Amino acid sequence: QVQLVESGGGLVQAGGSLRLSCVASGIIFSINTVGWYRQAPGKQRELVALITSGAAPNYADSVKGRFTISRDNAKNTVYLQMNSLESEDTAVYYCAARPPGGASYWGQGTQVTVSS
């Protein structure tokens, strides 16, 4: 059974930082493209960052220079370091893992709230 479990969300003031973590089980983590998406109230889910082993990460324009995605294949974990947080970053953040040619698996999400 595939499981993706996010942690690290919370309430932070604008300008602050948070680090999200997502631990995967039930998949061959190293071959998956993994990433983070977010969904704000009343908005569609959007890509935040993706990373594939051996390739450069991809970021949404809105987070470039502020967020950093990384992965530790030995720990089946993907991270999202979020700095200089803005109120517009408030959303539920979801971890996703997609095997080559396959459908994505999703975590349950973790709430990030940035107060201005």
Buried (B, 14 or more C-beta within 10 A) or exposed (E): EEEBBBEBBEEBEBEBEBBBBBBBEEBEBEBBBBBBBBBBEEEEBEBBBBBBEEEEBBBBEEBEEBBBBEBEBEEBBBBBBBBEBBEEBBBBBBBBBBBEEEEBBBBEBBEBBBEE
